[in-house]
Amino acid sequence: MKSTLKYSFFGMALLLLSSSASIAQKTQTLQPSFYTLDATGKITGYNFPALPYAYNALQPAIDSLTVSIHYDKHHRGYYTKFLAAAKENNLEGTSLEDIFKQISKYPDAVRNNAGGLYNHTLYWENMAPARGSKPTGELAAAIDLEFGSFDKFREQFSNAAKSKFGSGWAWLIIDNQGKLAVTSTSNQDNPLMDVAEKKGLPLLALDVWEHAYYLKYQNKRPDYVEAFWSLVNWDEVSKRYMLSKRFGK
Ligand SMILES: [Fe+2]
């Protein structure tokens, strides 16, 4: 009998990145719903992840029209084009994480659309209505250790976002040594790709393409970056950090 399970993209990343954890441990990381798997764990398809809140939930920091166009046109567009690119390149059934590891071998249509699908999923999950909080617990301690303080981390991340030339992303990642780092990528690249200057597992992502902010902020990207801090869902970021540590990133 074939059963269908749905896994989050981050749960699947951990599943694929961790070879030593038990199945029982691994299944605890899983949440709905990025990949569709069969009973053996084989990927049978890709879902378009639901927006975790209403279009107007991020107001006033990010307006409703921007969220609706960004999610329903841009993000969905990457998803649709990724499905076509995956089919054309015989990648159906391959995880995004495995594709990213060898992204330099694939055409731009795979690179741009697989990145766009993955990056935006993380971006939406990173945010929640009017949080305005700070990280706590082990993540807060790790940020203090690596950056000196939360404010210094925030400044470094904001500078990465504000200074990114053209379109791209700012990231908080955990690298292969288990250390936190801030980095940025161009276009729809991400730190899981073999072409990335600084590699690691993304914990927090900020989209600085103009489509993410231009309707409300026009050319004032720094104002959008500052507003982003009022939306960060630190519970979600912290959960990713703890899972990545647990599975020995
Ligand atoms: Fe975007």
Residues whose N, C-alpha, C, O or C-beta is under 5 A from the ligand:
A	BS01	LIG	D207 W209 A212
